[in-house]
Structures are given as structure tokens and as C-alpha cells.
Amino acid sequence: MTQAIRQRTVVVRFVDETPDIESHYVSGSNTLLQGDYEEPDHSSEGTIEVNDAESFEIIPDRINNLIHDSPLPASTSYDALPRTELYREYGLIPHNSLLGLASESVSIPLTKPHEVRLMKYYLEYMCTWFDLCDCRSHFANIVPYRAANSPTLLNAIFALSSRHLSLNGGYDPYASDRYHQECLKHLSTISGDSTDLANDDLLAATILLRTLEELDVPLLGTDLEGHLLGIQLFMNTPNSTSPPSSLRQASFWIGLRQEITMSSATQRPVKIKLDHAFIDRSFSPADDDTWANRIIVHCAEVMNYCFGNGDRSMAEYQALVDYDQGWLRARPVSWLPIAYSEPLESHHEVFPSILYVCHAVVIGIAHGIYARLLLMCHDDRGPRVGPSARISRKRIDDNIRMQLRELCGIALSNVATRPAMFTACMGVTACGDRFTDKRDQDALLNVLISTETKHSWPTAAAQAHLKRAWGWEET
């Protein structure tokens, strides 16, 4: 039976924060939305601080204002929580309960209400961004338990959840920075020859913190790529004699998708090695996760071709086109839509409705379409001048518009696969300028707006980019 952990006195140090900001944390100021939360220190390895004496202060007036006046989405506002949850106190499992029996002792359950809320938000929402091509759902099922004995990983979960909640005004906007700083105390000490590079928990924490960075930068813009560099360091380290763990492989695929997103925004090659032994590029029978990862690797290779600095050969281009066609013909029937509907003109729809069965299929097809869009944009096989050149370019542009409509339709139709909207935004940003019809332009712009509104994914720079490309007047 796990025994109660003794209360510890800790000193929390704030890094790179002004005294004015720090005073909000220690003075009891009510100027912050969630200023009454006391943030924990998880900097010591192996345990989670439990303070039996701590209580969660509820301010009825503030809660009532949030419930009745808040414009926040249901997923992030207080009215998404039953009123009983606002007053619930958490503690240790009773000694006479069988709930606490297990093969080993770990520092759970969580006892602080704000930590419970952040973990609950991660389990119910944030983890759905990660386990798209992972039937074992490592980031939903494995990472939370590993975080019980990894303070850096636990703080990364709290940092990501609190940041996403705060973007809609539903949480203390400074909380994520404090959790983030606790993570950096460990991660900033890792070097290229560090044994910590073999620590799967730290790699998973870096994946979560990279997502936090993505929330703070626009789809088009300058990103310092701090934690992306950390992922590259973890994944580009030479393989040891033993094969990578399943969590490490799951982290690689998430990190590769994150790298593709950043490569798209900055128009540079991917910086993660694509020669790991576990990468499968074949067309042999496999599960849907494997088929999705095959086309995602292909997407990365397309980006290396399109955004690389070296000479681009026609043979290399044709090999990429041939792989795409081979993948399309070889994939199993589980990759066919279960339903398809043309846009409803009566409802002013622009995109088709295309339904699929599982996340892996949706995210795989989305990356396949995005790679195809890039290849079509770089297609130099047709005539260069004369009427034939104009006809060839029109044919390519028509195909690009069709593919982008399908990409947006897939993302909008399969709402449970939330990151498909991020991939759709990449396609809209890259190829939206090829649409001249105002109704099409409005629909594409709404994809960007909806993604930022519903998922707090930054698209403002991409919106401005397209408006300028379309010749819209700035408002």
C-alpha cells in the first residue's frame, strides 16, 4: 500500500521573470484570473509533493462571474466543470481501500485541485493531439503514469495543459511559464554526449514542450525552435545496441510530425534523421499505423526535396511521385472513405464531406495530400513556354485546388482527429493563393479562423498572408 508522503518545505525560484510578475505569485494578489492557485515545485526527482494541509480557495463571486459571463469555449471555461468539482477536495486513498494496491509504490494520486484539473485536461483533450498513429496510445496511457516518477515529465504535462487553457482566458497565464522553468532546470543541462539522451521520459517531456512552443508562434513566422532542437538531439543520437523502446518510437513519430509542421512554416528541410532501422518504407501488408507512418516519412522526404539547398534532379522528383502512386495503390481498404458527399450548394458549402474510420487514416491521408500539393507546386515536367505551358499550368492548378478542397473537407469532417486541421492549415497557407473565387477564399480563411478559435492554434499570420495574396484590403 502506498504510504502518504510527508509534507516538504521548498523554495520556488523564478527564472527570467521580473520582480513585478513574481510579486503576483507570492503576494496573494487577485489581479490574475487564477491568481489564487499555488503552483507546486516538482524539481526533485522521484516524488510528487503532497500537502495534506493545503486547501483550494474558492471565491464565489469570481466563479459566478466566470460561469455566467465567460465567452470561453465549453472545453476551457468553468461552466464545463460541474459545480461540485469547484468545491471538491482531493486526498490520499484511504488505507482500508483496495484502490491503492499495486505491484509497486508510486507517488499518486494527485491531491491539489489545480493539478488534478490540469492532468484531467491533458487526459481528455491534449493527449488527443499525439496518439494519432499509435494504437497503444502511449501519450494517453503510458506517459501520465511515467510522470508520477518523473518530475520533468509531470511539469511538462502541467505546462502544456495550463498554456492551452490560458490561451482562452481559462487559466492563470503565468502558470505555464513556471512549470516550463522547472522543466528547463533539467533539460537545459543535457548535452550531446549526455546519458540523459537515452531517457525516454525526458524525450516525451520535450515532445510536450515543443507543442507548447507551437502554440506560441504563428503558422508563418520566426520560431526559435528551442525544444525542436532538443527533439533533434534526442532522435539524431546514434542508436545504441538495443532497439528503441515503444515509447521512444512513438515519440519519434510525433516529433517527425512536429518537424514537418515547422519545416512547412519556415520552408526548410526536416532536421530529424530518416534512416532509423524501425522506419518502414515498404508496401507490404501492415496495420494502419504503419501505413500512416510510411506516408508521413514520404512527406518529410518531399519537403527535403522541395526545400533543400542542393540540386533537384528530375529522377529524384519522379521517384517521389512514383512512391506516392505506389502507396495509393497498395494501401488496404481500411483507407477508403466510409462516406463521401459533394459540397451542398444550398448550404454554401465549398468542401466535400469525407468520413474515415480512425485517426491514423485521417492523419496519414492529410500528410499524403500535403506532400502531393508540394510536389505539384514544384512540377517542372511540362512545357516552359507557349500555349502548352499555360494549359499545363492550368491543369496543375486545377489539381492543386481539388486536392486542397479534399484536404480541408477531410479535416472538417473528422473533427475527432484535431491535428488534421493543423495539416489543412499548412495546405491552405501554401496553396490558398491559387483560389480566385471569393466564396472559395472565404471558406479557406474560415479554416484558419476556426482552427485558431477552436484549438488555439495560431493562424493570424497565415490569415494576413492570404489576404495580401488575394488583394484584400486590410481592415
Buried (B, 14 or more C-beta within 10 A) or exposed (E): EBEEBEEEEEEBEBEEBEEEEBEBBEEEEEEBBBBBBBBBBBBEEEBBBBBEEBEBEEEEEBBEEBBEEBEBBEBBBBEBBEEEEBEEEEEBBEEEEEEBEEEEEBBBBBBBBBBBBBBBBBBEBBBBBBBBBBEEBBBBEBBBEBBBBBBBBBBBBBBBBBBBBBBBBBBBBBBBBBBBBBBBBBBEEBEEEEEBBBBBBBBBBBBBBBBBBBBEBBBBEEBEBBBBEBBBBBBEBEEEEEEBBBBBBBBBBBBBBBBBBBBBBBEBBBBBBEEBEEBEEEBEEBEBBBBBBBBBBBBBBBBBBBBEEEEEEEEBBEEBBEBBEEBEEBBEEBBEBEEEEEBEEEEEBBBBBBBBBBBBBBBBBBBBBBBBBBBBBBBEEEEEEEEEEEEBEEEBBEBBBEBBBBBBBBBBBBEEBBBBBBBBBBBBBBBBBBBEEEEBBEBBBBBBEBBBEBBBBBBBBBBBBBBEBBEEEEE
